[in-house]
């Protein structure tokens, strides 16, 4: 056997082919010049491709599908999270709009309450003022009544005084002095005549 079979090189695979060619044709094959380690053999290329495709197949079966499934799952989770975020943002915006509406409504109601309070205060003020005017008018009327009564009393007293004075003067003139009962009766008659 050829020593080249025991050497680990691409030539080891090609050596049996050379021997079989010599045996089948009967012609001695030309000795091959020794090949360098940088030379590429067709068998090695085929074995490399076969190894690569086998590794790719098993990686595709064992690793690629689970990795892609995990990535798809993560992508779906991220999409769902983004949708949830958008929904949450829309809800927050809706709540902010509702909050502004509620605040505006509360302001409007507060202004209405203040306006109603002012109207009620004005009505109470008007009522108090009207009562005060009525009471003042009643007091004035009562005072005028008292004044008229006092004036009438004073006038009566003045009439009585003047009648008494007139009687005294008349008595002095007549030189006749009447008694007190007669003086009073005469005074009343004169007052009634006046």
Backbone bond lengths (Angstrom), bond angles and torsions (degrees), N, CA, C in turn:
res aa  C-N    CA-C-N  psi(-1)  N-CA   C-N-CA  omega(-1)  CA-C   N-CA-C  phi
1 X - - - 1.440 - - 1.492 110.64 -
2 X 1.271 111.71 160.41 1.450 118.91 -175.82 1.520 108.56 -84.19
3 X 1.322 115.77 140.71 1.463 120.91 179.71 1.517 112.03 -68.61
4 X 1.293 117.13 -18.12 1.460 119.87 -177.48 1.518 111.71 -70.96
5 X 1.334 119.15 -15.37 1.448 121.42 178.66 1.504 111.99 -71.07
6 X 1.267 117.85 -26.81 1.452 120.52 -175.93 1.521 113.03 -90.93
7 X 1.248 117.31 -6.48 1.455 121.23 -179.78 1.530 107.25 -91.02
8 X 1.289 115.59 131.89 1.461 119.74 -179.97 1.508 107.73 -79.61
9 X 1.308 115.51 102.50 1.445 121.52 177.82 1.507 107.76 -163.30
10 X 1.297 117.22 166.80 1.452 119.83 177.20 1.529 111.35 -62.17
11 X 1.307 118.28 -19.93 1.455 121.22 179.43 1.518 111.27 -70.56
12 X 1.328 117.31 -23.36 1.453 121.22 -177.72 1.514 109.97 -65.27
13 X 1.290 118.27 -34.01 1.454 120.75 -179.82 1.520 109.73 -77.65
14 X 1.309 118.08 -33.39 1.464 122.07 -177.72 1.518 112.15 -79.68
15 X 1.315 121.12 -22.27 1.466 123.88 -176.19 1.511 113.36 -61.15
16 X 1.314 121.60 -46.26 1.456 119.21 179.53 1.523 112.06 -62.23
17 X 1.290 118.11 -31.56 1.457 120.13 178.25 1.503 109.42 -64.55
18 X 1.321 116.92 -39.93 1.464 120.29 -179.69 1.529 110.31 -65.11
19 X 1.328 119.30 -39.98 1.455 122.79 -179.69 1.514 110.57 -67.37
20 X 1.326 117.50 -40.49 1.452 118.65 -179.99 1.510 110.91 -69.47
21 X 1.295 119.61 -31.60 1.455 121.97 177.19 1.516 108.75 -65.55
22 X 1.324 118.01 -39.19 1.458 121.80 -179.51 1.524 109.67 -70.15
23 X 1.281 118.18 -38.25 1.457 121.54 -178.54 1.508 111.25 -71.62
24 X 1.316 119.15 -35.74 1.449 120.28 -177.43 1.515 112.06 -77.47
25 X 1.281 119.28 -35.19 1.446 121.65 -176.82 1.523 111.89 -93.80
26 X 1.228 118.58 -23.35 1.454 121.89 -177.66 1.499 111.46 81.12
27 X 1.267 117.70 -3.86 1.447 121.36 -179.75 1.515 105.93 -94.69
28 X 1.253 114.63 139.10 1.453 118.71 179.98 1.505 109.10 -72.11
29 X 1.248 115.48 130.27 1.462 120.71 179.94 1.499 108.88 -76.30
30 X 1.273 111.49 149.83 1.448 116.05 179.23 1.507 108.48 -74.56
31 X 1.280 113.25 138.92 1.447 114.64 179.16 1.525 109.21 -66.72
32 X 1.328 115.43 136.56 1.463 121.35 179.57 1.503 109.21 -81.76
33 X 1.268 113.11 138.18 1.459 114.61 175.69 1.527 108.80 -68.25
34 X 1.264 118.08 148.71 1.462 119.43 -179.55 1.540 110.29 -61.24
35 X 1.324 115.65 139.55 1.454 121.40 -177.23 1.523 109.79 -96.55
36 X 1.308 114.92 151.70 1.457 118.03 179.74 1.529 109.05 -90.39
37 X 1.267 116.37 167.67 1.475 121.42 -178.91 1.521 111.34 -71.54
38 X 1.300 118.08 -14.11 1.455 121.92 -179.71 1.515 111.53 -87.24
39 X 1.305 117.29 -11.30 1.453 120.01 178.26 1.525 108.99 -72.97
40 X 1.352 116.50 143.39 1.449 122.43 -178.71 1.519 107.89 -106.10
41 X 1.332 114.08 129.49 1.467 116.94 177.15 1.517 108.79 -99.90
42 X 1.309 115.92 154.53 1.461 120.88 -178.95 1.523 110.43 -66.05
43 X 1.300 117.52 -36.90 1.448 121.65 -179.31 1.515 110.40 -63.53
44 X 1.296 116.45 -42.33 1.465 120.63 179.42 1.525 110.94 -64.60
45 X 1.318 115.98 -38.40 1.464 119.86 178.49 1.523 108.99 -63.24
46 X 1.352 116.35 -44.79 1.457 120.70 179.38 1.523 111.09 -63.83
47 X 1.322 117.39 -43.33 1.457 120.88 178.62 1.532 111.45 -64.67
48 X 1.309 116.44 -38.28 1.476 120.11 178.91 1.523 109.93 -64.76
49 X 1.337 115.70 -45.38 1.464 119.31 178.54 1.527 111.26 -64.55
50 X 1.285 116.84 -40.73 1.468 119.85 179.13 1.521 110.10 -63.71
51 X 1.333 116.93 -43.03 1.466 120.56 178.10 1.535 110.83 -63.22
52 X 1.338 114.48 -42.70 1.466 118.41 -179.61 1.528 111.05 -63.47
53 X 1.340 116.81 -46.69 1.454 120.27 -178.58 1.513 111.24 -65.69
54 X 1.339 117.25 -38.45 1.462 120.22 177.00 1.530 110.00 -63.95
55 X 1.321 116.30 -45.95 1.469 120.16 178.70 1.531 110.66 -62.73
56 X 1.334 116.38 -40.64 1.462 120.17 179.07 1.522 110.64 -64.47
57 X 1.359 116.45 -41.58 1.462 120.58 178.94 1.524 110.52 -60.89
58 X 1.347 116.85 -49.77 1.466 119.99 -178.34 1.531 111.49 -68.10
59 X 1.329 115.69 -37.23 1.471 117.62 175.95 1.528 110.80 -64.62
60 X 1.322 115.27 -39.39 1.464 119.28 178.28 1.525 109.96 -63.22
61 X 1.307 116.67 -44.18 1.456 121.33 -179.16 1.525 112.34 -70.21
62 X 1.304 115.74 -46.91 1.459 119.97 -171.53 1.538 113.60 -90.28
63 X 1.315 118.03 -34.13 1.466 119.08 -173.48 1.520 112.94 -113.42
64 X 1.328 116.91 -44.62 1.461 119.79 -172.57 1.518 111.75 -62.21
65 X 1.311 119.62 -49.23 1.456 122.68 -178.34 1.531 111.47 -61.84
66 X 1.336 120.71 -48.16 1.467 119.11 177.30 1.534 113.08 -63.12
67 X 1.340 115.03 -38.26 1.477 117.82 179.00 1.524 109.76 -64.76
68 X 1.348 116.26 -45.03 1.470 119.28 179.80 1.525 110.59 -65.41
69 X 1.339 116.69 -38.55 1.472 119.16 178.04 1.530 110.36 -63.43
70 X 1.326 116.91 -42.88 1.462 120.08 178.25 1.526 110.78 -64.62
71 X 1.341 117.23 -40.41 1.466 120.31 178.25 1.527 111.10 -66.06
72 X 1.357 116.65 -41.28 1.467 119.66 176.94 1.523 110.69 -62.38
73 X 1.328 115.29 -43.50 1.467 119.69 178.85 1.524 110.54 -61.09
74 X 1.320 115.90 -43.57 1.471 119.98 179.59 1.528 110.41 -66.09
75 X 1.353 116.98 -40.40 1.460 120.73 178.36 1.527 110.29 -62.02
76 X 1.329 116.33 -43.47 1.472 119.88 178.49 1.529 111.11 -64.06
77 X 1.332 116.30 -40.13 1.465 119.76 177.86 1.526 110.56 -63.16
78 X 1.321 116.58 -41.03 1.473 120.75 179.57 1.528 109.63 -66.46
79 X 1.358 116.50 -43.28 1.468 119.02 178.10 1.524 110.65 -60.74
80 X 1.340 116.10 -43.67 1.470 120.03 178.79 1.524 110.41 -62.79
81 X 1.317 116.22 -41.21 1.473 119.69 178.63 1.524 110.41 -62.64
82 X 1.340 116.80 -41.73 1.465 120.21 178.96 1.534 110.66 -65.60
83 X 1.346 116.60 -40.69 1.463 119.17 176.90 1.521 110.75 -63.93
84 X 1.336 116.26 -42.30 1.467 120.00 177.41 1.519 110.64 -61.93
85 X 1.336 115.81 -39.86 1.464 120.20 178.52 1.523 110.40 -62.96
86 X 1.348 116.44 -44.69 1.469 119.65 178.81 1.524 110.61 -62.41
87 X 1.336 116.14 -42.76 1.461 119.91 178.39 1.528 110.72 -62.03
88 X 1.330 115.50 -42.59 1.459 120.01 179.46 1.525 110.60 -64.00
89 X 1.342 116.21 -41.87 1.462 119.71 178.32 1.526 110.76 -63.44
90 X 1.343 116.74 -41.00 1.459 119.55 178.46 1.521 110.54 -65.64
91 X 1.331 117.07 -38.84 1.459 120.24 177.79 1.523 110.45 -65.63
92 X 1.329 116.26 -40.72 1.468 120.18 178.63 1.528 109.75 -62.94
93 X 1.354 116.14 -43.89 1.465 119.08 178.83 1.529 110.61 -62.99
94 X 1.338 115.83 -41.49 1.466 119.27 178.57 1.529 110.39 -63.68
95 X 1.334 116.24 -40.77 1.468 119.73 178.06 1.520 111.34 -65.52
96 X 1.338 116.32 -38.31 1.464 118.84 178.23 1.525 110.69 -65.34
97 X 1.335 116.34 -40.71 1.467 119.64 177.38 1.521 109.56 -63.67
98 X 1.338 116.39 -44.93 1.471 120.70 178.79 1.527 110.86 -61.95
99 X 1.342 115.44 -39.74 1.466 119.82 178.72 1.527 110.19 -61.89
100 X 1.345 116.33 -43.14 1.461 119.79 178.63 1.526 110.58 -63.60
101 X 1.352 116.29 -40.02 1.459 119.67 178.14 1.521 110.81 -63.78
102 X 1.329 116.74 -42.26 1.467 120.90 -179.86 1.522 110.01 -64.20
103 X 1.337 116.50 -42.27 1.472 120.32 179.19 1.528 110.10 -64.43
104 X 1.351 116.16 -41.82 1.467 119.23 178.67 1.529 110.29 -64.00
105 X 1.329 116.37 -41.85 1.469 120.79 178.04 1.528 110.76 -62.83
106 X 1.346 115.39 -42.90 1.467 119.17 179.04 1.530 110.36 -63.97
107 X 1.336 117.19 -40.53 1.469 120.07 177.24 1.530 110.66 -62.36
108 X 1.340 115.48 -43.38 1.467 119.42 179.99 1.524 109.91 -62.73
109 X 1.332 116.66 -45.16 1.471 119.49 179.40 1.523 111.12 -64.58
110 X 1.332 116.19 -39.30 1.469 119.52 178.27 1.527 110.28 -62.36
111 X 1.337 115.86 -41.51 1.467 118.81 178.11 1.524 110.98 -65.37
112 X 1.342 116.27 -38.32 1.467 119.20 176.78 1.526 110.58 -63.73
113 X 1.334 115.88 -42.49 1.470 119.91 179.78 1.525 109.88 -63.46
114 X 1.337 116.02 -42.46 1.465 119.43 178.81 1.530 109.91 -63.37
115 X 1.342 116.13 -42.41 1.467 119.35 179.42 1.535 110.44 -64.38
116 X 1.337 116.22 -42.71 1.465 119.48 177.95 1.523 110.54 -64.19
117 X 1.326 116.52 -39.00 1.467 120.20 178.37 1.524 110.36 -63.72
118 X 1.327 115.33 -41.33 1.467 118.42 178.08 1.527 110.54 -63.80
119 X 1.340 115.89 -42.30 1.461 119.22 178.85 1.525 110.58 -63.81
120 X 1.335 115.75 -43.24 1.467 119.52 179.16 1.525 110.15 -63.68
121 X 1.339 116.26 -42.37 1.461 119.65 178.88 1.530 110.33 -63.73
122 X 1.346 116.18 -39.87 1.466 119.75 178.42 1.527 110.14 -65.09
123 X 1.361 115.47 -40.59 1.463 118.97 179.19 1.527 110.57 -64.52
124 X 1.333 116.97 -43.34 1.470 120.35 177.86 1.519 109.81 -63.47
125 X 1.335 115.36 -42.13 1.461 119.48 178.85 1.527 110.68 -61.94
126 X 1.342 116.11 -43.31 1.466 119.93 178.48 1.528 110.57 -63.16
127 X 1.338 115.67 -41.56 1.473 119.97 179.10 1.519 110.49 -63.22
128 X 1.331 115.91 -46.35 1.474 119.74 179.52 1.521 110.18 -62.76
129 X 1.322 115.42 -40.82 1.468 119.28 179.66 1.529 110.21 -65.21
130 X 1.347 116.69 -42.00 1.469 119.84 179.14 1.523 110.26 -64.24
131 X 1.337 116.87 -43.05 1.472 119.81 177.73 1.518 110.61 -62.08
132 X 1.345 114.96 -43.23 1.464 118.47 179.91 1.528 110.31 -61.68
133 X 1.354 116.06 -40.46 1.459 119.10 178.31 1.526 110.77 -64.93
134 X 1.360 114.57 -42.19 1.465 118.13 178.96 1.527 111.03 -62.78
135 X 1.338 115.26 -44.59 1.463 119.29 179.63 1.523 110.36 -64.36
136 X 1.344 115.67 -41.09 1.461 119.08 178.89 1.521 109.93 -64.46
137 X 1.363 116.47 -41.14 1.457 119.53 178.29 1.523 110.64 -64.47
138 X 1.352 115.21 -40.82 1.469 118.60 178.17 1.523 110.29 -63.12
139 X 1.340 115.30 -42.53 1.472 118.69 178.07 1.524 110.65 -63.38
140 X 1.320 116.19 -42.15 1.466 119.87 179.10 1.523 110.00 -64.15
141 X 1.360 114.79 -44.67 1.472 118.17 179.02 1.523 110.49 -61.23
142 X 1.335 115.10 -44.20 1.471 118.63 179.19 1.524 110.67 -63.51
143 X 1.332 115.59 -41.55 1.467 118.85 179.04 1.527 110.09 -64.54
144 X 1.347 116.17 -40.98 1.460 118.54 178.48 1.529 110.53 -64.92
145 X 1.341 114.59 -40.40 1.473 118.20 177.45 1.520 109.98 -61.24
146 X 1.371 115.30 -45.77 1.465 119.07 178.38 1.520 110.79 -62.05
147 X 1.336 114.92 -39.69 1.471 119.05 179.66 1.528 110.09 -64.28
148 X 1.343 116.05 -44.62 1.467 119.41 179.38 1.529 111.09 -63.58
149 X 1.342 114.40 -42.16 1.471 117.90 179.15 1.523 110.30 -63.45
150 X 1.352 115.64 -43.92 1.470 118.66 179.35 1.525 110.13 -64.89
151 X 1.320 117.33 -39.46 1.463 120.77 179.35 1.526 110.32 -63.90
152 X 1.369 112.96 -44.60 1.465 116.14 178.46 1.529 110.79 -61.83
153 X 1.321 116.13 -42.14 1.473 119.94 178.76 1.528 110.23 -62.82
154 X 1.330 114.90 -44.10 1.467 118.41 179.88 1.528 109.99 -64.16
155 X 1.339 114.85 -41.46 1.476 117.70 179.69 1.523 109.55 -63.32
156 X 1.344 117.13 -42.73 1.458 120.59 178.23 1.527 110.32 -60.99
157 X 1.360 112.40 -44.96 1.470 115.47 -179.88 1.528 110.22 -63.13
158 X 1.337 114.78 -40.01 1.477 117.86 177.82 1.537 111.03 -63.71
159 X 1.325 114.98 -39.43 1.458 117.50 177.83 1.532 110.57 -63.32
160 X 1.352 112.19 -43.52 1.462 115.39 179.25 1.530 110.44 -62.68
161 X 1.316 115.92 -43.04 1.478 120.43 179.10 1.535 110.00 -62.01
162 X 1.355 112.20 -46.68 1.462 114.30 -178.85 1.524 111.34 -65.35
163 X 1.353 116.35 -34.65 1.465 118.58 177.54 1.523 110.07 -67.40
164 X 1.370 113.97 -40.88 1.452 117.23 179.35 1.534 109.25 -63.20
165 X 1.311 114.77 -43.06 1.469 118.27 178.19 1.538 111.21 -63.56
166 X 1.319 113.97 -38.58 1.463 117.77 -179.86 1.526 110.35 -66.38
167 X 1.327 115.20 -39.10 1.464 118.36 179.69 1.532 109.25 -67.70
168 X 1.312 115.08 -44.65 1.467 117.57 178.57 1.522 110.32 -58.73
169 X 1.298 115.17 -42.13 1.459 118.49 178.76 1.537 110.76 -66.27
170 X 1.310 114.02 -41.50 1.462 117.53 179.68 1.530 110.25 -66.73
171 X 1.328 116.06 -38.22 1.461 119.60 178.99 1.509 110.83 -65.93
172 X 1.300 115.41 -37.35 1.446 118.14 178.35 1.505 109.22 -69.60
173 X 1.291 113.49 -35.09 1.459 115.81 178.39 1.538 109.67 -70.15
174 X 1.214 116.50 -42.10 1.461 120.35 -176.53 1.530 107.79 -83.39
175 X 1.102 121.42 -16.58 1.435 130.21 -177.83 1.504 110.02 63.88
176 X 1.209 112.14 28.57 1.422 116.22 178.99 1.522 105.64 -122.44
177 X 1.293 115.89 128.44 1.447 120.22 -179.88 1.505 107.77 -107.01
178 X 1.271 116.04 124.08 1.458 121.79 179.87 1.513 107.61 -90.73
179 X 1.303 116.58 159.70 1.466 118.69 178.37 1.520 109.96 -76.60
180 X 1.302 114.58 174.63 1.482 119.84 -174.69 1.525 110.99 -64.61
181 X 1.298 120.78 -42.15 1.465 122.58 -178.28 1.521 108.96 -63.73
182 X 1.280 118.37 -41.28 1.455 121.40 179.37 1.519 109.58 -68.60
183 X 1.341 116.91 -37.61 1.467 120.55 176.82 1.538 111.22 -61.27
184 X 1.276 116.03 -42.97 1.471 119.52 -178.64 1.524 110.19 -66.34
185 X 1.311 116.03 -43.75 1.449 118.95 -179.36 1.519 109.88 -63.64
186 X 1.276 117.80 -42.27 1.455 121.61 177.94 1.517 110.28 -64.48
187 X 1.322 117.78 -38.36 1.460 122.51 178.65 1.521 110.05 -63.13
188 X 1.310 117.07 -44.00 1.476 119.92 -179.14 1.524 110.42 -65.18
189 X 1.280 116.69 -37.82 1.463 119.50 179.13 1.529 110.06 -65.74
190 X 1.271 116.72 -41.06 1.468 119.28 179.32 1.513 110.99 -67.86
191 X 1.337 116.70 -36.92 1.482 119.57 179.71 1.533 109.34 -66.82
192 X 1.318 114.72 -42.58 1.471 117.84 179.69 1.503 110.79 -63.53
193 X 1.300 117.40 -35.03 1.463 120.11 -179.90 1.509 111.21 -71.15
194 X 1.293 116.54 -30.82 1.458 119.18 179.40 1.502 110.33 -74.90
